[in-house]
């Protein structure tokens, strides 16, 4: 199975900060990477697919980049509604696998 | 508006069965693969499996931990995807989510349901 490792596991940031979350795959995933946002008690929300394509309706302050095994989710200017847990997921090979999550908290 | 609504969760004893439903609306259900994911209490997300659209054979894929116990099916006439769970174990306790994927499956997903809680306990 492809292992997905996210870092950091948590971070504290202020409104307006630039936030970067990284995700590393245990092997090349051909850019088949997605990012999800989840708030407590809610279903995940799809943010990005194919490494850098935004899902419909996702604000442009979210962006994704990377290739091969190393990927990044960036929030250019953190907003109050962005405090949540973020997960990366690969869909290059079965089983589809997730990173352990990054919790973004208010500083 | 795309909507996915899961139902059928509840408390079940180990070794018993349960069937979850995912009722879709707002899109042509038969054109899409449907995925199931789960999240154990306080844990991260786990992919369970998916069923391809009929155009891609309507075949299924599963994570190893549920293969042979769980099965996914679909009724395109009713816009419902099912997750049949047999021989349930305590470690199957989780919130189960259905999602919409590309027709061939095994790809990114866009819309998620609100989830339904399955508790396996004696």
Boltz contact constraints between the chains, C-beta under 6 A:
constraints:
  - contact:
      token1: [A, 34]
      token2: [B, 108]
      max_distance: 6.0
  - contact:
      token1: [A, 43]
      token2: [B, 97]
      max_distance: 6.0
  - contact:
      token1: [A, 43]
      token2: [B, 112]
      max_distance: 6.0
  - contact:
      token1: [A, 43]
      token2: [B, 114]
      max_distance: 6.0
  - contact:
      token1: [A, 43]
      token2: [B, 115]
      max_distance: 6.0
  - contact:
      token1: [A, 44]
      token2: [B, 112]
      max_distance: 6.0
  - contact:
      token1: [A, 46]
      token2: [B, 110]
      max_distance: 6.0
  - contact:
      token1: [A, 49]
      token2: [B, 108]
      max_distance: 6.0
  - contact:
      token1: [A, 55]
      token2: [B, 110]
      max_distance: 6.0
  - contact:
      token1: [A, 87]
      token2: [B, 45]
      max_distance: 6.0
  - contact:
      token1: [A, 91]
      token2: [B, 107]
      max_distance: 6.0
  - contact:
      token1: [A, 94]
      token2: [B, 61]
      max_distance: 6.0
  - contact:
      token1: [A, 95]
      token2: [B, 47]
      max_distance: 6.0
  - contact:
      token1: [A, 95]
      token2: [B, 63]
      max_distance: 6.0
  - contact:
      token1: [A, 96]
      token2: [B, 47]
      max_distance: 6.0
  - contact:
      token1: [A, 98]
      token2: [B, 44]
      max_distance: 6.0
  - contact:
      token1: [A, 98]
      token2: [B, 45]
      max_distance: 6.0
  - contact:
      token1: [A, 100]
      token2: [B, 44]
      max_distance: 6.0
  - contact:
      token1: [A, 101]
      token2: [B, 44]
      max_distance: 6.0
